Amino acid sequence: MITKDISIEDLVRELPSAVKYLMEKGIKCLACGEPIWGTLESAAKEKGFSDKEIEKFVTDLNNLKNNNS
């Protein structure tokens, strides 16, 4: 299960399609082909997203993961 505390590295490894989702939200998750450091929450907060918006990202990413399995 994906949570707001998942590292970007683990998220990208577990759900490669998360890269496109996050990029569409303006959250950069790769630099030079490598995942950035930090968690989903910290990356989203750096871009000014609220806790409620981050909860929506977590829900969306879990739905994406469940639909891909």
C-alpha positions in Angstrom: 0.0 0.0 0.0 1.2 3.5 -0.9 1.3 6.1 1.9 2.4 9.7 2.1 5.5 8.4 3.8 6.7 6.2 1.0 10.1 7.3 -0.4 10.0 8.5 -4.0 12.6 5.8 -4.8 10.3 3.0 -3.5 7.2 4.6 -5.2 8.9 4.7 -8.6 10.2 1.1 -8.2 6.8 -0.2 -7.0 4.7 1.8 -9.4 6.6 3.2 -12.5 3.5 4.9 -13.8 3.6 7.1 -10.7 6.3 9.2 -12.5 3.8 10.4 -15.2 1.1 11.0 -12.5 3.4 13.1 -10.3 4.9 15.0 -13.3 1.3 16.0 -14.3 0.9 17.4 -10.8 4.1 19.4 -11.2 6.0 17.2 -8.8 9.5 16.3 -10.1 10.4 12.8 -9.0 13.4 12.0 -11.2 16.7 13.8 -11.7 19.1 12.6 -14.3 17.1 9.3 -14.5 17.3 8.7 -10.8 14.5 9.1 -8.2 14.8 12.2 -6.0 15.4 11.8 -2.3 12.5 12.3 0.2 9.0 11.1 0.6 5.9 11.6 -1.4 4.7 14.0 1.2 7.9 16.1 1.3 8.0 16.3 -2.5 4.4 17.5 -2.6 4.8 19.9 0.3 7.8 21.5 -1.5 5.4 22.3 -4.4 2.9 23.8 -2.0 0.3 21.1 -1.9 -2.0 20.8 1.2 -2.4 17.7 3.4 -5.8 17.2 1.8 -4.3 17.3 -1.7 -1.6 14.8 -0.6 -4.2 12.4 0.7 -5.9 12.6 -2.8 -2.5 11.8 -4.4 -2.2 8.7 -2.1 -5.7 7.6 -3.0 -5.1 8.1 -6.7 -1.8 6.3 -6.7 -3.2 3.3 -4.8 -6.1 3.2 -7.3 -3.5 3.3 -10.1 -1.5 0.5 -8.5 -4.7 -1.6 -8.0 -5.7 -1.1 -11.6 -2.3 -2.1 -12.9 -2.2 -5.4 -11.0 
